[in-house]
Amino acid sequence: MHVAVITPPEPVITLAEAKMHLRVDHTDDDALIARLVAAATQHVSPPTGWLGRSLGVQTLELSMVSFHEQCRGNLIALPFRPIVEVTSVKYLDQDGAETTLATDKWRIVDDYMVAPVYNGSWPVARRDHGSVRIRYVAGYPDTDGEPPVRTVPEKAIVAILLYVGAWYENREEMVAGVAVNALPPVASAEALLSTLRIWSL
């Protein structure tokens, strides 16, 4: 199983929000702060981050050698929920021809799993790397309306800001003999995020 990022996640924290948190009112450090926000977000966000949950809306593609590689009773769990929508299910048949599985052949179960329709079954795909590819959109989209409302959990927003604050104030690995990643703001961030983490079984 492999998950590729097709469209990078939308930012969940603006530069202005980060600067307000840091109480910075000049522009000298804008580039640095933007990098810290990006690094903090990547530190926790999939597919490289440890949270196991998408924050900013992004397009991902799960690739497998067969429909049954990740199956539990025909159910394929899509990593890094919440899932906004599944855009396509494709596979290579026994002759290597790419086929897009029609939307009336599969369904979404419990908002994050893909399964064949009732009494249906997955087709036989050629067993090869990337023979089955499911493309989907994951993350917390803003709500419709004016103005749109951000739906990313506040715990995640605060945690990322805590990371940014700790890294901005302590730009070296050690401060007075204490590892930066052991400083209280970072510990608080991880405590907040631990309640949102999706653990792999």
VMD Tcl script that draws the C-alpha trace (Angstrom):
set ca {
  {0.00 0.00 0.00}
  {1.19 3.49 -0.83}
  {-0.47 6.89 -0.47}
  {0.62 9.70 -2.80}
  {-0.25 13.38 -2.51}
  {-1.87 14.50 -5.76}
  {-2.85 17.99 -4.61}
  {-1.00 19.42 -1.57}
  {-3.08 20.32 1.47}
  {-4.56 23.76 1.81}
  {-2.94 25.74 4.67}
  {-4.84 25.62 7.94}
  {-3.07 28.60 9.51}
  {-2.43 31.92 7.82}
  {0.72 33.97 8.21}
  {-1.35 36.64 9.93}
  {-2.63 34.13 12.52}
  {0.89 32.88 13.20}
  {2.24 36.42 13.61}
  {-0.60 37.29 15.98}
  {0.26 34.21 18.07}
  {3.94 35.20 18.08}
  {3.10 38.88 18.73}
  {5.21 39.87 15.76}
  {4.17 43.12 14.05}
  {7.03 43.51 11.57}
  {7.63 41.82 8.23}
  {11.32 40.97 8.68}
  {10.60 37.37 9.72}
  {7.64 36.64 7.42}
  {9.54 34.10 5.33}
  {10.86 32.34 8.44}
  {7.44 32.22 10.08}
  {5.85 30.86 6.90}
  {8.47 28.09 6.81}
  {7.85 27.26 10.46}
  {4.10 27.02 9.85}
  {4.70 24.72 6.87}
  {7.17 22.58 8.86}
  {4.82 22.27 11.84}
  {1.92 21.32 9.61}
  {4.00 18.74 7.73}
  {5.27 17.38 11.05}
  {1.79 16.19 11.96}
  {-0.08 15.95 8.65}
  {-0.13 12.94 6.32}
  {1.33 11.16 4.64}
  {4.62 11.89 6.44}
  {3.23 13.23 9.73}
  {2.34 11.13 12.75}
  {-1.22 12.37 13.35}
  {-2.81 9.93 10.89}
  {-5.47 12.51 10.10}
  {-5.74 15.04 7.27}
  {-6.10 18.67 8.29}
  {-5.97 20.91 5.22}
  {-8.04 19.66 2.29}
  {-5.87 17.65 -0.12}
  {-6.21 15.05 -2.86}
  {-4.64 11.68 -2.09}
  {-4.29 8.45 -4.03}
  {-4.12 5.05 -2.40}
  {-2.37 2.46 -4.57}
  {-2.37 -1.28 -3.92}
  {-1.33 -4.48 -5.66}
  {-4.92 -5.77 -5.56}
  {-8.34 -4.90 -4.19}
  {-7.77 -7.33 -1.37}
  {-4.43 -5.99 -0.09}
  {-6.13 -3.69 2.44}
  {-9.50 -5.44 2.57}
  {-11.34 -6.51 5.66}
  {-14.38 -8.34 4.39}
  {-14.40 -6.38 1.12}
  {-14.00 -3.06 2.98}
  {-11.02 -0.89 2.00}
  {-10.20 1.68 4.68}
  {-8.90 4.94 3.22}
  {-6.04 6.37 5.28}
  {-5.91 9.91 6.64}
  {-9.57 10.70 7.14}
  {-11.86 12.62 7.31}
  {-12.79 11.76 3.73}
  {-14.55 14.49 1.76}
  {-15.21 12.44 -1.38}
  {-13.89 9.56 -3.47}
  {-13.26 10.78 -7.01}
  {-12.24 7.57 -8.80}
  {-11.52 3.85 -8.41}
  {-9.23 2.50 -11.13}
  {-7.49 -0.81 -11.72}
  {-5.47 -2.76 -14.27}
  {-7.24 -5.84 -15.58}
  {-5.47 -9.12 -16.32}
  {-4.31 -7.77 -19.70}
  {-2.90 -4.61 -18.14}
  {-5.62 -2.31 -19.47}
  {-6.63 0.50 -17.13}
  {-10.30 0.44 -16.20}
  {-12.28 3.01 -14.22}
  {-14.78 1.27 -12.01}
  {-18.21 2.84 -12.48}
  {-19.62 4.68 -9.48}
  {-22.61 2.32 -9.38}
  {-20.22 -0.55 -8.61}
  {-18.91 0.77 -5.28}
  {-20.08 2.71 -2.25}
  {-18.77 4.57 0.81}
  {-19.23 2.91 4.21}
  {-18.94 4.74 7.54}
  {-17.55 7.81 5.76}
  {-14.03 6.39 5.26}
  {-14.26 2.91 3.73}
  {-14.89 1.87 0.14}
  {-16.81 -1.33 -0.58}
  {-18.53 -2.99 -3.53}
  {-22.25 -2.35 -3.82}
  {-24.50 -4.64 -1.82}
  {-24.11 -8.23 -3.04}
  {-21.31 -7.07 -5.35}
  {-17.62 -7.94 -5.37}
  {-14.38 -6.32 -6.39}
  {-13.11 -7.14 -9.90}
  {-9.94 -9.16 -10.38}
  {-6.97 -6.87 -10.88}
  {-3.58 -7.86 -12.16}
  {-1.32 -8.30 -9.12}
  {1.31 -5.64 -9.61}
  {2.51 -2.52 -7.86}
  {-0.13 0.18 -8.23}
  {-2.63 -2.03 -10.06}
  {-5.46 -0.58 -7.95}
  {-5.66 3.17 -7.37}
  {-8.31 4.97 -5.36}
  {-8.19 8.75 -5.56}
  {-9.97 10.78 -2.92}
  {-10.18 14.14 -1.19}
  {-9.47 14.28 2.54}
  {-9.31 16.95 5.22}
  {-11.54 19.52 6.87}
  {-13.18 21.78 4.27}
  {-14.42 25.25 5.12}
  {-18.18 25.47 5.37}
  {-20.22 27.25 2.72}
  {-21.46 30.70 3.50}
  {-20.17 34.22 3.97}
  {-17.75 34.19 5.54}
  {-16.79 30.50 5.30}
  {-16.09 28.84 8.64}
  {-12.98 26.74 9.19}
  {-13.78 23.24 10.46}
  {-10.26 22.06 11.36}
  {-10.35 21.08 15.06}
  {-9.21 23.94 17.28}
  {-6.89 21.54 19.11}
  {-4.94 21.05 15.89}
  {-4.79 24.79 15.20}
  {-3.54 25.55 18.72}
  {-1.02 22.69 18.59}
  {0.51 23.90 15.32}
  {0.74 27.42 16.74}
  {2.50 26.03 19.81}
  {5.05 24.28 17.60}
  {5.61 27.49 15.63}
  {6.02 29.50 18.84}
  {8.51 27.06 20.34}
  {10.57 26.86 17.16}
  {10.49 30.61 16.59}
  {11.73 31.41 20.07}
  {14.26 28.57 20.19}
  {15.93 28.27 16.82}
  {18.65 25.85 17.90}
  {18.34 22.20 18.92}
  {19.38 22.96 22.49}
  {18.48 25.89 24.71}
  {20.33 26.13 28.02}
  {21.04 22.42 27.80}
  {17.40 21.43 27.20}
  {16.29 19.80 23.95}
  {13.83 22.02 22.09}
  {11.44 19.12 21.47}
  {11.24 18.63 25.25}
  {10.22 22.21 25.98}
  {6.71 22.60 27.49}
  {5.03 24.23 24.42}
  {5.93 21.25 22.22}
  {4.87 18.78 24.91}
  {1.55 20.62 25.15}
  {1.12 20.45 21.37}
  {1.65 16.71 21.33}
  {-0.77 16.27 24.23}
  {-3.44 18.18 22.30}
  {-2.85 16.24 19.10}
  {-2.80 12.85 20.82}
  {-6.57 13.10 21.30}
  {-7.01 13.52 17.53}
  {-4.53 10.88 16.42}
  {-5.80 7.97 14.34}
  {-3.89 4.89 15.42}
  {-3.11 2.17 12.89}
  {-4.14 -1.32 13.90}
}
mol new
graphics top color blue
foreach p $ca { graphics top sphere $p radius 0.5 }
foreach p [lrange $ca 0 end-1] q [lrange $ca 1 end] { graphics top cylinder $p $q radius 0.2 }
display resetview
